[in-house]
Amino acid sequence: MPPNRTGKSHYSEAEAAEELGISTEQLRTMIRSHVVDRDEDLTNVAATTFQPSDLLILRLLAAKLNEVQAK
């Protein structure tokens, strides 16, 4: 996926998922698996804004997960 060229400084959960080419549920699953320590922390994801640097890390993580699933 090409890097973001929109110049946005913050993304909502839905915008982040769209930018990554995944569903919001897939984004939440990825965050649950690799970012938050407790499921209770996930309740704040919908209210969280993501920065372009967050999307870069999530994009790399998503690519790695896709490689594993493809094997």
Distance bins in CASP14 RR format, pairs under 12 A and 6 or more apart:
PFRMAT RR
TARGET T0000
AUTHOR 0000-0000-0000
RMODE 2
METHOD distances of the structure
MODEL  1
1 18 0 0 0 0 0 1 0 0 0 0 0
1 19 1 0 0 1 0 0 0 0 0 0 0
1 20 1 0 0 1 0 0 0 0 0 0 0
1 21 1 0 0 1 0 0 0 0 0 0 0
1 22 0 0 0 0 0 1 0 0 0 0 0
1 55 0 0 0 0 1 0 0 0 0 0 0
1 56 0 0 0 0 0 1 0 0 0 0 0
1 58 0 0 0 0 0 1 0 0 0 0 0
1 59 1 0 0 1 0 0 0 0 0 0 0
1 60 0 0 0 0 0 1 0 0 0 0 0
1 62 0 0 0 0 1 0 0 0 0 0 0
1 63 0 0 0 0 1 0 0 0 0 0 0
1 66 0 0 0 0 0 1 0 0 0 0 0
2 19 0 0 0 0 0 1 0 0 0 0 0
2 21 0 0 0 0 0 1 0 0 0 0 0
2 59 0 0 0 0 0 1 0 0 0 0 0
3 19 0 0 0 0 1 0 0 0 0 0 0
3 52 0 0 0 0 1 0 0 0 0 0 0
3 53 0 0 0 0 0 1 0 0 0 0 0
3 55 0 0 0 0 1 0 0 0 0 0 0
3 56 0 0 0 0 1 0 0 0 0 0 0
3 59 0 0 0 0 1 0 0 0 0 0 0
3 60 0 0 0 0 0 1 0 0 0 0 0
4 10 0 0 0 0 0 1 0 0 0 0 0
4 11 0 0 0 0 1 0 0 0 0 0 0
4 15 0 0 0 0 0 1 0 0 0 0 0
4 16 0 0 0 0 0 1 0 0 0 0 0
4 18 0 0 0 0 0 1 0 0 0 0 0
4 19 1 0 0 1 0 0 0 0 0 0 0
4 20 0 0 0 0 0 1 0 0 0 0 0
4 21 0 0 0 0 0 1 0 0 0 0 0
4 50 0 0 0 0 0 1 0 0 0 0 0
4 51 0 0 0 0 0 1 0 0 0 0 0
4 52 1 0 1 0 0 0 0 0 0 0 0
4 53 0 0 0 0 0 1 0 0 0 0 0
4 54 0 0 0 0 0 1 0 0 0 0 0
4 55 1 0 0 1 0 0 0 0 0 0 0
4 56 0 0 0 0 1 0 0 0 0 0 0
4 58 0 0 0 0 0 1 0 0 0 0 0
4 59 0 0 0 0 1 0 0 0 0 0 0
5 19 0 0 0 0 0 1 0 0 0 0 0
5 52 0 0 0 0 0 1 0 0 0 0 0
6 15 0 0 0 0 1 0 0 0 0 0 0
6 18 0 0 0 0 0 1 0 0 0 0 0
6 19 0 0 0 0 1 0 0 0 0 0 0
6 52 0 0 0 0 1 0 0 0 0 0 0
6 55 0 0 0 0 0 1 0 0 0 0 0
7 19 0 0 0 0 0 1 0 0 0 0 0
7 51 0 0 0 0 0 1 0 0 0 0 0
7 52 1 0 0 1 0 0 0 0 0 0 0
7 55 0 0 0 0 0 1 0 0 0 0 0
8 15 1 0 0 1 0 0 0 0 0 0 0
8 16 0 0 0 0 0 1 0 0 0 0 0
8 18 0 0 0 0 0 1 0 0 0 0 0
8 19 0 0 0 0 1 0 0 0 0 0 0
8 49 0 0 0 0 0 1 0 0 0 0 0
8 50 0 0 0 0 1 0 0 0 0 0 0
8 51 0 0 0 0 1 0 0 0 0 0 0
8 52 1 0 0 1 0 0 0 0 0 0 0
8 54 0 0 0 0 0 1 0 0 0 0 0
8 55 0 0 0 0 1 0 0 0 0 0 0
9 15 0 0 0 0 0 1 0 0 0 0 0
9 49 0 0 0 0 1 0 0 0 0 0 0
9 50 0 0 0 0 0 1 0 0 0 0 0
9 51 1 0 0 1 0 0 0 0 0 0 0
9 52 1 0 0 1 0 0 0 0 0 0 0
9 53 0 0 0 0 0 1 0 0 0 0 0
9 54 0 0 0 0 0 1 0 0 0 0 0
9 55 0 0 0 0 0 1 0 0 0 0 0
10 16 0 0 0 0 1 0 0 0 0 0 0
10 19 0 0 0 0 0 1 0 0 0 0 0
10 48 0 0 0 0 1 0 0 0 0 0 0
10 49 1 0 1 0 0 0 0 0 0 0 0
10 50 1 0 0 1 0 0 0 0 0 0 0
10 51 1 0 0 1 0 0 0 0 0 0 0
10 52 0 0 0 0 1 0 0 0 0 0 0
10 53 0 0 0 0 0 1 0 0 0 0 0
10 54 0 0 0 0 1 0 0 0 0 0 0
10 55 0 0 0 0 0 1 0 0 0 0 0
11 17 0 0 0 0 1 0 0 0 0 0 0
11 18 0 0 0 0 1 0 0 0 0 0 0
11 19 1 0 0 1 0 0 0 0 0 0 0
11 20 0 0 0 0 1 0 0 0 0 0 0
11 24 0 0 0 0 0 1 0 0 0 0 0
11 27 0 0 0 0 0 1 0 0 0 0 0
11 48 0 0 0 0 1 0 0 0 0 0 0
11 49 1 0 0 1 0 0 0 0 0 0 0
11 50 1 0 1 0 0 0 0 0 0 0 0
11 51 1 0 0 1 0 0 0 0 0 0 0
11 52 1 0 0 1 0 0 0 0 0 0 0
11 53 0 0 0 0 0 1 0 0 0 0 0
11 54 1 0 0 1 0 0 0 0 0 0 0
11 55 1 0 0 1 0 0 0 0 0 0 0
11 56 0 0 0 0 0 1 0 0 0 0 0
11 58 0 0 0 0 0 1 0 0 0 0 0
11 59 0 0 0 0 0 1 0 0 0 0 0
12 18 0 0 0 0 1 0 0 0 0 0 0
12 19 0 0 0 0 0 1 0 0 0 0 0
12 24 0 0 0 0 1 0 0 0 0 0 0
12 27 0 0 0 0 0 1 0 0 0 0 0
12 45 0 0 0 0 0 1 0 0 0 0 0
12 46 0 0 0 0 1 0 0 0 0 0 0
12 47 0 0 0 0 1 0 0 0 0 0 0
12 48 0 0 0 0 1 0 0 0 0 0 0
12 49 1 0 0 1 0 0 0 0 0 0 0
12 50 1 0 0 1 0 0 0 0 0 0 0
12 51 0 0 0 0 0 1 0 0 0 0 0
12 54 0 0 0 0 0 1 0 0 0 0 0
12 55 0 0 0 0 0 1 0 0 0 0 0
13 19 0 0 0 0 0 1 0 0 0 0 0
13 20 0 0 0 0 0 1 0 0 0 0 0
13 22 0 0 0 0 0 1 0 0 0 0 0
13 23 0 0 0 0 0 1 0 0 0 0 0
13 24 1 0 1 0 0 0 0 0 0 0 0
13 25 0 0 0 0 0 1 0 0 0 0 0
13 26 0 0 0 0 0 1 0 0 0 0 0
13 27 1 0 0 1 0 0 0 0 0 0 0
13 28 1 0 0 1 0 0 0 0 0 0 0
13 30 0 0 0 0 0 1 0 0 0 0 0
13 31 0 0 0 0 1 0 0 0 0 0 0
13 42 0 0 0 0 0 1 0 0 0 0 0
13 43 0 0 0 0 0 1 0 0 0 0 0
13 44 0 0 0 0 0 1 0 0 0 0 0
13 45 1 0 1 0 0 0 0 0 0 0 0
13 46 1 0 1 0 0 0 0 0 0 0 0
13 47 0 0 0 0 1 0 0 0 0 0 0
13 48 1 0 0 1 0 0 0 0 0 0 0
13 49 0 0 0 0 1 0 0 0 0 0 0
13 50 1 0 0 1 0 0 0 0 0 0 0
13 54 0 0 0 0 0 1 0 0 0 0 0
13 55 0 0 0 0 0 1 0 0 0 0 0
13 58 0 0 0 0 0 1 0 0 0 0 0
14 20 0 0 0 0 0 1 0 0 0 0 0
14 21 0 0 0 0 0 1 0 0 0 0 0
14 22 0 0 0 0 0 1 0 0 0 0 0
14 23 0 0 0 0 1 0 0 0 0 0 0
14 24 1 0 1 0 0 0 0 0 0 0 0
14 25 0 0 0 0 0 1 0 0 0 0 0
14 27 0 0 0 0 1 0 0 0 0 0 0
14 28 0 0 0 0 0 1 0 0 0 0 0
14 45 0 0 0 0 0 1 0 0 0 0 0
14 46 0 0 0 0 1 0 0 0 0 0 0
14 48 0 0 0 0 0 1 0 0 0 0 0
14 49 0 0 0 0 0 1 0 0 0 0 0
14 50 0 0 0 0 0 1 0 0 0 0 0
15 21 0 0 0 0 0 1 0 0 0 0 0
15 24 0 0 0 0 1 0 0 0 0 0 0
15 27 0 0 0 0 0 1 0 0 0 0 0
15 46 0 0 0 0 0 1 0 0 0 0 0
15 48 0 0 0 0 0 1 0 0 0 0 0
15 49 0 0 0 0 1 0 0 0 0 0 0
15 50 1 0 0 1 0 0 0 0 0 0 0
15 51 0 0 0 0 0 1 0 0 0 0 0
15 52 0 0 0 0 0 1 0 0 0 0 0
15 54 0 0 0 0 0 1 0 0 0 0 0
15 55 0 0 0 0 1 0 0 0 0 0 0
16 22 0 0 0 0 1 0 0 0 0 0 0
16 23 0 0 0 0 0 1 0 0 0 0 0
16 24 0 0 0 0 1 0 0 0 0 0 0
16 26 0 0 0 0 0 1 0 0 0 0 0
16 27 1 0 0 1 0 0 0 0 0 0 0
16 28 0 0 0 0 0 1 0 0 0 0 0
16 30 0 0 0 0 0 1 0 0 0 0 0
16 31 0 0 0 0 1 0 0 0 0 0 0
16 45 0 0 0 0 1 0 0 0 0 0 0
16 46 0 0 0 0 0 1 0 0 0 0 0
16 48 0 0 0 0 1 0 0 0 0 0 0
16 49 0 0 0 0 1 0 0 0 0 0 0
16 50 1 0 1 0 0 0 0 0 0 0 0
16 51 0 0 0 0 1 0 0 0 0 0 0
16 52 0 0 0 0 1 0 0 0 0 0 0
16 53 0 0 0 0 0 1 0 0 0 0 0
16 54 1 0 0 1 0 0 0 0 0 0 0
16 55 1 0 1 0 0 0 0 0 0 0 0
16 56 0 0 0 0 0 1 0 0 0 0 0
16 57 0 0 0 0 0 1 0 0 0 0 0
16 58 1 0 0 1 0 0 0 0 0 0 0
16 59 0 0 0 0 1 0 0 0 0 0 0
16 62 0 0 0 0 0 1 0 0 0 0 0
17 23 1 0 0 1 0 0 0 0 0 0 0
17 24 1 0 1 0 0 0 0 0 0 0 0
17 25 0 0 0 0 1 0 0 0 0 0 0
17 26 1 0 0 1 0 0 0 0 0 0 0
17 27 1 0 1 0 0 0 0 0 0 0 0
17 28 0 0 0 0 1 0 0 0 0 0 0
17 29 0 0 0 0 0 1 0 0 0 0 0
17 30 0 0 0 0 1 0 0 0 0 0 0
17 31 0 0 0 0 0 1 0 0 0 0 0
17 45 0 0 0 0 0 1 0 0 0 0 0
17 46 0 0 0 0 0 1 0 0 0 0 0
17 50 0 0 0 0 1 0 0 0 0 0 0
17 55 0 0 0 0 0 1 0 0 0 0 0
17 58 0 0 0 0 1 0 0 0 0 0 0
17 59 0 0 0 0 0 1 0 0 0 0 0
17 62 0 0 0 0 0 1 0 0 0 0 0
18 24 0 0 0 0 1 0 0 0 0 0 0
18 26 0 0 0 0 0 1 0 0 0 0 0
18 27 0 0 0 0 1 0 0 0 0 0 0
18 50 0 0 0 0 0 1 0 0 0 0 0
18 55 0 0 0 0 0 1 0 0 0 0 0
19 27 0 0 0 0 1 0 0 0 0 0 0
19 50 0 0 0 0 1 0 0 0 0 0 0
19 51 0 0 0 0 0 1 0 0 0 0 0
19 52 0 0 0 0 1 0 0 0 0 0 0
19 54 0 0 0 0 0 1 0 0 0 0 0
19 55 1 0 1 0 0 0 0 0 0 0 0
19 56 0 0 0 0 0 1 0 0 0 0 0
19 58 0 0 0 0 1 0 0 0 0 0 0
19 59 0 0 0 0 1 0 0 0 0 0 0
19 62 0 0 0 0 0 1 0 0 0 0 0
20 26 0 0 0 0 1 0 0 0 0 0 0
20 27 1 0 0 1 0 0 0 0 0 0 0
20 28 0 0 0 0 0 1 0 0 0 0 0
20 30 0 0 0 0 1 0 0 0 0 0 0
20 31 0 0 0 0 0 1 0 0 0 0 0
20 50 0 0 0 0 1 0 0 0 0 0 0
20 52 0 0 0 0 0 1 0 0 0 0 0
20 54 0 0 0 0 0 1 0 0 0 0 0
20 55 1 0 0 1 0 0 0 0 0 0 0
20 56 0 0 0 0 0 1 0 0 0 0 0
20 57 0 0 0 0 0 1 0 0 0 0 0
20 58 1 0 1 0 0 0 0 0 0 0 0
20 59 1 0 1 0 0 0 0 0 0 0 0
20 60 0 0 0 0 0 1 0 0 0 0 0
20 61 0 0 0 0 1 0 0 0 0 0 0
20 62 1 0 1 0 0 0 0 0 0 0 0
20 63 0 0 0 0 1 0 0 0 0 0 0
20 65 0 0 0 0 0 1 0 0 0 0 0
20 66 0 0 0 0 0 1 0 0 0 0 0
21 27 0 0 0 0 1 0 0 0 0 0 0
21 30 0 0 0 0 0 1 0 0 0 0 0
21 55 0 0 0 0 0 1 0 0 0 0 0
21 58 0 0 0 0 0 1 0 0 0 0 0
21 59 0 0 0 0 1 0 0 0 0 0 0
21 62 0 0 0 0 1 0 0 0 0 0 0
21 63 0 0 0 0 0 1 0 0 0 0 0
21 66 0 0 0 0 0 1 0 0 0 0 0
22 28 0 0 0 0 1 0 0 0 0 0 0
22 29 0 0 0 0 1 0 0 0 0 0 0
22 30 1 0 0 1 0 0 0 0 0 0 0
22 31 0 0 0 0 0 1 0 0 0 0 0
22 55 0 0 0 0 0 1 0 0 0 0 0
22 58 0 0 0 0 1 0 0 0 0 0 0
22 59 0 0 0 0 1 0 0 0 0 0 0
22 61 0 0 0 0 0 1 0 0 0 0 0
22 62 1 0 0 1 0 0 0 0 0 0 0
22 63 0 0 0 0 0 1 0 0 0 0 0
22 65 0 0 0 0 1 0 0 0 0 0 0
22 66 0 0 0 0 1 0 0 0 0 0 0
23 29 0 0 0 0 1 0 0 0 0 0 0
23 30 0 0 0 0 0 1 0 0 0 0 0
23 62 0 0 0 0 0 1 0 0 0 0 0
24 30 0 0 0 0 0 1 0 0 0 0 0
24 31 0 0 0 0 0 1 0 0 0 0 0
24 42 0 0 0 0 0 1 0 0 0 0 0
24 45 0 0 0 0 1 0 0 0 0 0 0
24 46 0 0 0 0 1 0 0 0 0 0 0
24 48 0 0 0 0 0 1 0 0 0 0 0
24 50 0 0 0 0 0 1 0 0 0 0 0
25 31 0 0 0 0 0 1 0 0 0 0 0
25 32 0 0 0 0 0 1 0 0 0 0 0
25 42 0 0 0 0 0 1 0 0 0 0 0
25 45 0 0 0 0 0 1 0 0 0 0 0
25 46 0 0 0 0 0 1 0 0 0 0 0
26 32 0 0 0 0 0 1 0 0 0 0 0
26 33 0 0 0 0 0 1 0 0 0 0 0
26 58 0 0 0 0 0 1 0 0 0 0 0
26 61 0 0 0 0 0 1 0 0 0 0 0
26 62 0 0 0 0 1 0 0 0 0 0 0
26 65 0 0 0 0 1 0 0 0 0 0 0
26 66 0 0 0 0 0 1 0 0 0 0 0
26 69 0 0 0 0 0 1 0 0 0 0 0
27 33 0 0 0 0 0 1 0 0 0 0 0
27 34 0 0 0 0 0 1 0 0 0 0 0
27 35 0 0 0 0 0 1 0 0 0 0 0
27 42 0 0 0 0 0 1 0 0 0 0 0
27 45 1 0 0 1 0 0 0 0 0 0 0
27 46 0 0 0 0 0 1 0 0 0 0 0
27 48 0 0 0 0 0 1 0 0 0 0 0
27 50 0 0 0 0 1 0 0 0 0 0 0
27 54 0 0 0 0 0 1 0 0 0 0 0
27 55 0 0 0 0 0 1 0 0 0 0 0
27 58 1 0 0 1 0 0 0 0 0 0 0
27 59 0 0 0 0 0 1 0 0 0 0 0
27 61 0 0 0 0 0 1 0 0 0 0 0
27 62 0 0 0 0 1 0 0 0 0 0 0
27 65 0 0 0 0 0 1 0 0 0 0 0
28 34 0 0 0 0 0 1 0 0 0 0 0
28 35 0 0 0 0 0 1 0 0 0 0 0
28 36 0 0 0 0 1 0 0 0 0 0 0
28 39 0 0 0 0 0 1 0 0 0 0 0
28 41 0 0 0 0 0 1 0 0 0 0 0
28 42 1 0 0 1 0 0 0 0 0 0 0
28 43 0 0 0 0 0 1 0 0 0 0 0
28 44 0 0 0 0 0 1 0 0 0 0 0
28 45 1 0 1 0 0 0 0 0 0 0 0
28 46 0 0 0 0 1 0 0 0 0 0 0
28 48 0 0 0 0 0 1 0 0 0 0 0
28 58 0 0 0 0 0 1 0 0 0 0 0
29 35 0 0 0 0 0 1 0 0 0 0 0
29 36 0 0 0 0 0 1 0 0 0 0 0
29 39 0 0 0 0 0 1 0 0 0 0 0
29 42 0 0 0 0 1 0 0 0 0 0 0
29 45 0 0 0 0 0 1 0 0 0 0 0
29 58 0 0 0 0 0 1 0 0 0 0 0
29 61 0 0 0 0 0 1 0 0 0 0 0
29 62 0 0 0 0 0 1 0 0 0 0 0
29 65 0 0 0 0 1 0 0 0 0 0 0
30 36 0 0 0 0 0 1 0 0 0 0 0
30 42 0 0 0 0 0 1 0 0 0 0 0
30 45 0 0 0 0 0 1 0 0 0 0 0
30 54 0 0 0 0 0 1 0 0 0 0 0
30 55 0 0 0 0 0 1 0 0 0 0 0
30 57 0 0 0 0 0 1 0 0 0 0 0
30 58 1 0 0 1 0 0 0 0 0 0 0
30 59 0 0 0 0 0 1 0 0 0 0 0
30 60 0 0 0 0 0 1 0 0 0 0 0
30 61 1 0 0 1 0 0 0 0 0 0 0
30 62 1 0 0 1 0 0 0 0 0 0 0
30 63 0 0 0 0 0 1 0 0 0 0 0
30 64 0 0 0 0 0 1 0 0 0 0 0
30 65 1 0 0 1 0 0 0 0 0 0 0
30 66 0 0 0 0 0 1 0 0 0 0 0
30 69 0 0 0 0 0 1 0 0 0 0 0
31 37 0 0 0 0 0 1 0 0 0 0 0
31 38 0 0 0 0 0 1 0 0 0 0 0
31 39 0 0 0 0 0 1 0 0 0 0 0
31 41 0 0 0 0 1 0 0 0 0 0 0
31 42 1 0 0 1 0 0 0 0 0 0 0
31 43 0 0 0 0 0 1 0 0 0 0 0
31 44 0 0 0 0 0 1 0 0 0 0 0
31 45 1 0 1 0 0 0 0 0 0 0 0
31 46 0 0 0 0 0 1 0 0 0 0 0
31 48 0 0 0 0 1 0 0 0 0 0 0
31 50 0 0 0 0 1 0 0 0 0 0 0
31 54 0 0 0 0 0 1 0 0 0 0 0
31 57 0 0 0 0 0 1 0 0 0 0 0
31 58 0 0 0 0 1 0 0 0 0 0 0
31 61 0 0 0 0 1 0 0 0 0 0 0
31 62 0 0 0 0 0 1 0 0 0 0 0
32 38 0 0 0 0 1 0 0 0 0 0 0
32 39 1 0 0 1 0 0 0 0 0 0 0
32 40 0 0 0 0 0 1 0 0 0 0 0
32 41 0 0 0 0 1 0 0 0 0 0 0
32 42 1 0 1 0 0 0 0 0 0 0 0
32 43 0 0 0 0 0 1 0 0 0 0 0
32 45 0 0 0 0 1 0 0 0 0 0 0
33 39 0 0 0 0 0 1 0 0 0 0 0
33 42 0 0 0 0 0 1 0 0 0 0 0
33 58 0 0 0 0 0 1 0 0 0 0 0
33 61 0 0 0 0 1 0 0 0 0 0 0
33 62 0 0 0 0 0 1 0 0 0 0 0
33 64 0 0 0 0 0 1 0 0 0 0 0
33 65 0 0 0 0 1 0 0 0 0 0 0
33 68 0 0 0 0 0 1 0 0 0 0 0
34 42 0 0 0 0 0 1 0 0 0 0 0
34 57 0 0 0 0 1 0 0 0 0 0 0
34 58 0 0 0 0 1 0 0 0 0 0 0
34 60 0 0 0 0 0 1 0 0 0 0 0
34 61 1 0 0 1 0 0 0 0 0 0 0
34 62 0 0 0 0 0 1 0 0 0 0 0
34 64 0 0 0 0 1 0 0 0 0 0 0
34 65 0 0 0 0 1 0 0 0 0 0 0
35 41 0 0 0 0 1 0 0 0 0 0 0
35 42 0 0 0 0 1 0 0 0 0 0 0
35 44 0 0 0 0 0 1 0 0 0 0 0
35 45 0 0 0 0 1 0 0 0 0 0 0
35 48 0 0 0 0 0 1 0 0 0 0 0
35 50 0 0 0 0 0 1 0 0 0 0 0
35 54 0 0 0 0 1 0 0 0 0 0 0
35 57 0 0 0 0 1 0 0 0 0 0 0
35 58 0 0 0 0 1 0 0 0 0 0 0
35 61 0 0 0 0 1 0 0 0 0 0 0
36 42 1 0 1 0 0 0 0 0 0 0 0
36 43 0 0 0 0 1 0 0 0 0 0 0
36 44 0 0 0 0 1 0 0 0 0 0 0
36 45 1 0 0 1 0 0 0 0 0 0 0
36 48 0 0 0 0 0 1 0 0 0 0 0
38 44 0 0 0 0 0 1 0 0 0 0 0
39 45 0 0 0 0 0 1 0 0 0 0 0
41 47 0 0 0 0 0 1 0 0 0 0 0
41 48 0 0 0 0 0 1 0 0 0 0 0
42 48 0 0 0 0 1 0 0 0 0 0 0
45 54 0 0 0 0 0 1 0 0 0 0 0
45 58 0 0 0 0 0 1 0 0 0 0 0
48 54 0 0 0 0 1 0 0 0 0 0 0
48 58 0 0 0 0 0 1 0 0 0 0 0
49 55 0 0 0 0 0 1 0 0 0 0 0
50 56 0 0 0 0 0 1 0 0 0 0 0
50 57 0 0 0 0 1 0 0 0 0 0 0
50 58 1 0 0 1 0 0 0 0 0 0 0
50 59 0 0 0 0 0 1 0 0 0 0 0
51 57 0 0 0 0 1 0 0 0 0 0 0
51 58 0 0 0 0 0 1 0 0 0 0 0
52 58 0 0 0 0 0 1 0 0 0 0 0
52 59 0 0 0 0 0 1 0 0 0 0 0
53 59 0 0 0 0 0 1 0 0 0 0 0
53 60 0 0 0 0 0 1 0 0 0 0 0
54 60 0 0 0 0 0 1 0 0 0 0 0
54 61 0 0 0 0 0 1 0 0 0 0 0
55 61 0 0 0 0 0 1 0 0 0 0 0
55 62 0 0 0 0 1 0 0 0 0 0 0
56 62 0 0 0 0 0 1 0 0 0 0 0
56 63 0 0 0 0 0 1 0 0 0 0 0
57 63 0 0 0 0 0 1 0 0 0 0 0
57 64 0 0 0 0 0 1 0 0 0 0 0
58 64 0 0 0 0 0 1 0 0 0 0 0
58 65 0 0 0 0 0 1 0 0 0 0 0
59 65 0 0 0 0 0 1 0 0 0 0 0
59 66 0 0 0 0 0 1 0 0 0 0 0
60 66 0 0 0 0 0 1 0 0 0 0 0
60 67 0 0 0 0 0 1 0 0 0 0 0
61 67 0 0 0 0 0 1 0 0 0 0 0
61 68 0 0 0 0 0 1 0 0 0 0 0
62 68 0 0 0 0 0 1 0 0 0 0 0
62 69 0 0 0 0 0 1 0 0 0 0 0
63 69 0 0 0 0 0 1 0 0 0 0 0
63 70 0 0 0 0 0 1 0 0 0 0 0
64 70 0 0 0 0 0 1 0 0 0 0 0
64 71 0 0 0 0 0 1 0 0 0 0 0
65 71 0 0 0 0 0 1 0 0 0 0 0
END
